[in-house]
């Protein structure tokens, strides 16, 4: 089933940051967006900005009018929405239905498939602002796509039409796929915020100026070279520095009455040390020294994590 620009009438359920942008991208590829659902004031404004002239309709009306329904709703709302529409007989045979959830594959769309629909999972692996600048960023974006083998070319074609790159994810691997993305992107934001907080608390005014070059270089090196790019006191086995860091952060915790920075530092340092030891970047002795420094022990322990 080849997909050509202008051939599909597309309905967008959920004019959040993702739905409105993807709707605009598909419209830009030549498809006709026949309707969009929006409830909040922010969603209505976003729909007007990114999908001008597209009518705001009830969900049932969108499903009735659309050849492709794009479900861009929160993960926890997806299953109830799909089953609720199935209970009313809304889904149509031959209708394309895609969702944008990273967590789910096509199994969550089983009621659509039972009604004769064609089900696709299209998850963009990027963060969205909900503004037009996201459209340009799609060209650097990958989508995790899942579909039955015969329908996979449809999913891939839609992603390519939006200017992005499809990456096939097996149904059974969707949760791990999404966990990987959340662990990297979401926790990176937390780590940057914690680092900026410490700098601000010691009087640094332009935290982004201090952190920006360091973090951009670290990310680029990590993406290019993987763990070979790892540097710093943990990777060097510099237990004295790690011990000093941990002690300073324990004192900082007492001053701020907040332990999240210390907890994150200890957890990430332990994980970094374990991975460095498994790659033989750290000797067993150096690894045990890092462990002891993180625990604030006087003597290294006897844990052997390398095997």
Beta strands, then each sheet from edge to edge (+ up, - down):
strand 1: 9-13
strand 2: 32-37
strand 3: 68-71
strand 4: 96-99
strand 5: 118-124
strand 6: 142-147
strand 7: 165-168
sheet 1: 2+ 1+ 3+ 4+ 5+ 6- 7-
end
